[in-house]
Each structure stands twice: as C-alpha cells, then as structure tokens.
Amino acid sequence: MENPLIQPILATLEEHTKGISEYDLLRLLEQKTDIFTELGDNPRLVLFRKHFLIMNALYQLQLRLWQEDQVKLYISPLNISLYQDKATLSLSSSVEINDAYEAKLAAYYLDWEEYDNTNAEDVELLLKGFYKKFHNHSDTKMALETLGVEENSSKSDIKLAYRKRIHNAHPDKGGDAKTFIKLRRAYEYLISRVAS
C-alpha cells in the first residue's frame, strides 16, 4: 500500500539537509498534512499510529531511494537523513539490511497488518513491557553513574547534572555522539522514574 506520507517526508528531508529527528518530523508533518486527523480517540494509540505511519513511509522510501538512486536514508529517532554511500549499505527488494535488528524493524514497519491489528490494549502492553524491561536495578545504577547523581535525586538535580555533562558532549560542540546518546538515555531513564 502506498503511504501518503512518502512525498511530504521526502520534501521535508530535502529541506533539512543535515537531518531531522523523528519528533521534529512528526511536528512538521502535522502542520503540512491532515493525514493524522482521524486516527482514533485513545492518545497512546494515536501516537502509535502516527509513529507507525512515519516509520512505514521511511522504510518504503529507504528501499526506493537505494534501489533507484543508490542514496542511503539513515533512520534513527534522533536523526533521519539522506546521503550517498554505496559502500556501507546494501538493500534489495527483500529488505536485506546489514544489521539484523534494523532488518527486523524494517520488516515490522513495512507490514500493514501490524498497523491494522494493533489496538489500544496492545499499545498499553507494549508500553508496560518497555518500561519493565528498561527499569531495572542495573539500568538505574548505570544511569545514576552516567549523570553522577544520587538515587533519590530530584528532577531539578537530574536536569542540572544532565545540562552540565551534555554541554561538552554535544556533537555540535565537537563532542562524541556516543557519549551524547548515553547521557541522553540516562537522563530520559532517570527523569521518567522521578515523581513530578
């Protein structure tokens, strides 16, 4: 099935030559199109459907661009970008992607039945499983060490520690992308565990 977001996403990527985050892409698409207007009443299910539609369009576009123009579309939550790189990516119509995890993601998002068959209860179960998987003692300890905060730190303490560490780690300031992502993950993990 042809995803109606393919053309608007391609136009947006052409405007953002250094890439764009999935969140920013979603916000721009909400302004440019009315595709997201009738996705249901449950806010979490609506968010899942928006995300799925975007990812489906991105993976369809990724295949087409590689097959037709030898252009790579890099897809990650923090950066979606276009560039030519024949040596590092090999795609075919059977979604042969070098990384097995990436191949599973592509297969999932290219399957419209996953979209059609996912309901509000499924989304709740996915979220509960996600939080249960990532909220364990060793993850907490690692996140605390990464940001250099104590177990009972407040949101403001966590935010302050994050800001101090992220300043030099940001890729735009000459920092290391892996360190930046590690700090951001630790921040998101800890901030989600602290009561408002």
C-alpha positions in Angstrom: 0.0 0.0 0.0 1.3 3.4 -0.9 1.9 5.5 2.2 0.6 9.1 1.7 3.5 10.5 3.9 6.2 9.4 1.5 6.1 12.6 -0.6 5.8 15.1 2.3 8.6 13.3 4.2 10.9 13.4 1.1 10.2 17.1 0.7 11.0 17.7 4.4 14.2 15.7 4.1 15.3 17.8 1.2 14.7 21.0 3.3 16.7 19.6 6.2 19.9 18.6 4.6 21.6 17.9 8.0 18.8 15.6 9.1 15.8 15.8 11.3 14.6 14.0 14.4 11.5 11.8 14.3 9.8 14.2 16.8 10.5 17.3 14.6 9.5 15.4 11.5 6.2 14.5 13.1 5.5 18.1 14.2 6.2 19.4 10.7 4.0 16.7 9.1 1.2 17.6 11.4 1.4 21.2 10.1 1.8 20.2 6.4 -0.8 17.4 6.1 -4.2 16.4 7.5 -3.3 12.6 7.4 -3.2 12.3 11.2 -6.7 13.8 11.9 -8.7 10.6 12.2 -6.5 8.1 13.9 -8.8 7.4 16.9 -9.6 8.7 20.4 -7.0 6.9 22.6 -4.0 9.3 22.8 -1.5 6.5 23.1 -3.0 4.5 20.2 -3.0 7.7 18.1 0.7 8.3 18.9 1.5 4.7 18.0 -0.3 5.1 14.7 1.5 8.4 13.9 4.8 6.8 14.6 3.9 3.7 12.6 2.8 5.7 9.6 6.1 7.7 9.6 8.3 4.7 10.1 6.4 2.8 7.3 6.9 5.7 4.9 10.6 6.0 5.9 11.3 2.3 5.3 9.4 2.3 2.0 11.4 5.4 1.0 14.7 3.9 2.2 14.2 0.9 -0.2 13.2 3.0 -3.1 16.0 5.5 -2.8 18.6 2.8 -2.6 17.2 0.7 -5.4 16.6 3.6 -7.8 19.2 6.2 -6.9 21.8 4.5 -4.7 21.0 7.0 -2.0 21.0 5.9 1.6 18.3 7.0 4.0 19.6 6.8 7.6 16.7 6.2 10.1 17.0 6.7 13.8 14.8 8.6 16.3 17.3 11.4 16.7 18.4 11.8 13.1 16.8 10.9 9.8 18.9 12.0 6.9 19.8 11.4 3.2 23.2 10.8 1.8 25.0 8.8 -0.9 27.1 5.9 0.4 27.3 2.9 -1.8 29.9 1.1 0.3 28.1 0.8 3.6 24.6 -0.2 2.8 23.2 -2.8 0.6 19.4 -3.0 0.2 17.3 -5.2 -2.1 13.6 -5.7 -2.6 13.7 -8.4 0.1 14.8 -5.9 2.7 18.3 -7.2 3.1 19.8 -4.8 5.6 23.3 -5.4 7.0 22.2 -5.1 10.6 19.7 -7.9 11.8 18.0 -5.6 14.2 17.5 -3.0 11.5 16.1 -5.7 9.2 13.5 -6.7 11.9 12.5 -3.1 12.4 12.0 -2.6 8.7 10.0 -5.9 8.3 7.8 -4.8 11.2 7.1 -1.3 9.9 6.6 -2.5 6.3 3.8 -4.9 7.4 0.5 -3.1 7.3 -1.1 -5.8 9.3 0.9 -4.7 12.3 -0.8 -1.3 12.0 -4.3 -2.7 11.4 -4.1 -5.2 14.2 -2.7 -3.1 16.9 -5.3 -1.7 19.3 -5.2 0.4 22.4 -4.7 -2.6 24.7 -1.7 -3.8 22.6 -0.2 -0.3 22.9 -0.6 -0.3 26.7 1.0 -3.8 26.9 3.9 -2.6 24.7 4.5 0.4 27.0 4.3 -1.7 30.2 6.8 -4.2 28.7 9.1 -1.4 27.6 9.2 0.3 31.0 9.5 -3.1 32.8 12.4 -4.1 30.5 14.3 -0.8 31.0 13.5 0.0 34.6 15.7 -2.5 36.5 18.4 -2.1 39.1 21.4 -2.4 36.9 20.0 0.2 34.4 19.3 2.6 37.3 22.8 2.2 38.7 24.3 2.8 35.3 22.2 5.9 34.6 23.0 7.3 38.1 26.7 6.8 37.5 26.5 8.3 34.0 24.9 11.5 35.2 26.8 11.5 38.6 23.6 11.8 40.7 22.3 10.0 43.8 19.5 7.5 43.8 17.0 9.9 45.5 17.8 13.0 43.3 15.0 15.4 42.4 14.1 16.2 38.8 15.9 19.5 39.1 19.1 17.7 40.3 18.9 15.3 37.4 18.3 18.1 34.9 21.2 20.2 36.3 23.6 17.2 36.1 22.5 16.4 32.6 22.9 20.0 31.4 26.4 20.2 32.9 27.5 16.9 31.2 25.8 17.4 27.9 27.3 20.8 27.2 30.7 19.4 26.2 29.4 16.1 24.8 27.0 17.6 22.2 28.1 16.7 18.7 27.6 20.3 17.5 30.2 21.4 20.1 32.8 18.8 19.0 31.6 16.2 21.4 31.3 12.5 20.9 27.9 11.2 19.5 28.0 8.0 21.6 28.6 9.9 24.8 25.8 12.3 23.9 23.4 9.4 23.4 24.5 7.7 26.5 23.9 10.8 28.6 20.5 11.4 26.9 19.4 7.8 27.6 20.5 8.1 31.2 18.6 11.4 31.6 15.4 10.1 30.0 15.6 6.9 32.1 16.0 8.8 35.4 13.6 11.6 34.7 10.8 9.1 33.9 11.3 7.4 37.3 11.1 10.6 39.4 7.7 11.8 40.6 6.8 15.3 39.3 
